[in-house]
Amino acid sequence: MLSALLERIVPTSQRRTVDEMVQDLDLSAGDSRAKRSAFWTMLTLSAVIAAGG
C-alpha cells in the first residue's frame, strides 16, 4: 500500500537520487559561487516584491 501511495504522489520518472538532490539543494556542492549568487539575487528580488506589496 505504501509503495502505491508513493507511486501516485511521486511517479518513478520524477524521482531523484540522493546525489542529484545534494547537487540541487546544497549550496556548497558543485558550482557553489553561482549557487550563492543566485540565492542572494532571488532573496533580494523577493524582498523587493514583498515590500512593494
N, C-alpha and C positions, 0 to 999 in steps of 0.2 A: 504494500500500500504506500509506503513512504517513497519508494522509487517512482511509482506512478505519479505521485504528487510532485516530486522533483521534476519529472519529465514535463509536466504541464506548466510548471512555473518557469523553468529554465530549460528549454529544449537542448538536446545534445549539441546541435550546431552552434549554439550561443554560449556554451560553457567555455571557460578559460582555465588554463593550467595555473599552478601557483607561480611559476616563473613569469608568465605573462602578466599576472596581477601585480607582482612585485615591480616589474618594469613600468607598468602604468601608474601605480599609486605611490611608490617610494621615491621621494624627491632626491634621494642620494644615489639611486641606481640609474645606470645609463647616462644620458646627457644631462647631468644634474644642473648645469648652468642654465640651459634652455628651459628646463622644467621650473626652476625657481623664478626665472624671468617671467614665464607665462603665468605662474601663480600670482606674483605681485601685480602684474598687469590686470589680471582678472579681478583680483581683490580691489584694486583701485577703481576699476570700472564699476564694480558692483556697489562700492561706497558712493560713487557719484550718482549712480542711478537711484540708490536708496535715499540719498539726500535730496534729490530732485523731485521725489515724490511718487 
